[in-house]
Amino acid sequence: MAVAFTREEDYEARAADLPDRPISAHANLVTASGLAAIEQALADARAAYAGAQAEGGVAADRTAMARATRDLRYWSSRRASAQLTEPQPAAGRVQFGDTVTFAREDGRTQTFRIVGEDEADPVEGRVSYVSPLARALLGKSEGDEAMVNGAGVEIIAVA
């Protein structure tokens, strides 16, 4: 029975030893809404850290404390490196922060906003500026064609 408790404690110790969240080597470009989301995530991380400390921290729940510490480090780093970048008005070419609508060869029309890595969510229509899709579209204008995932697309609108 003592062995069972030892193993359980070993699993808890390993679970509490969480690796840091990876930080991209790319510039941390953000839109205004992306910066606000990072600041909210940082506030949430600070609150989780304070909560873990108040509950006894390492002695009570090492995993919660490790998670809170890891998230606090990550969001502090992302906030410190954030570069607020807004599109130039009426530039005419796809740039960071723009919303791009394009037509695929199969007739589908899709719209995505090009944003920073932390705010990217393709399901919500936001792709990272370092994604293959965004890289194929950046610098193009309405009417231009681009190769996306091995297929041609035509840019219909840039807003």
C-alpha positions, 0 to 999 in steps of 0.5 A: 500500500505504501508503494501505491502512495509513492507512485501517486505522489510521483505522478503528481510531482511529474504533473506539477513539472509542466513545460513552458508554453512555446514562444514563437520566434516570429515577431509578436504582432498584435491588433488592438483586439489581440492586445486586449485579449493578451492583457485579459489573459495576463490578468486571468493568469495573475488571478489564477496564480494568486488563487493558487497561492491563497489555497496553499500553493504547492502544498495543496495542489502542485499542478494548479500552482505549476499551471498558474506559474507557467501561464503567468510566465507565458502571458507576461512574455507575450505582453512584453513583446507585443507590437501593436500593428494596425493596417494603413488606411486604404493601402489597397494591398492585403496587410496585417489586420486586414480582412480578406475575402477570396474565391476558391476554384471550387466556387466557395468564398471564404473570409479571414482576418489576418491577425497575430499568433495568439489571436488566431482562430480559423473557426472564428475567421482569424488566421495568423500572419505567419500561416501559409494562407496569410503568407500567400495573401499578404501584399496582394490586391483585389483581383489578384490570384494566389496559390493556397494549399496547392490551389488558386484563389482570387482575392475578391475584397480587402477591408 
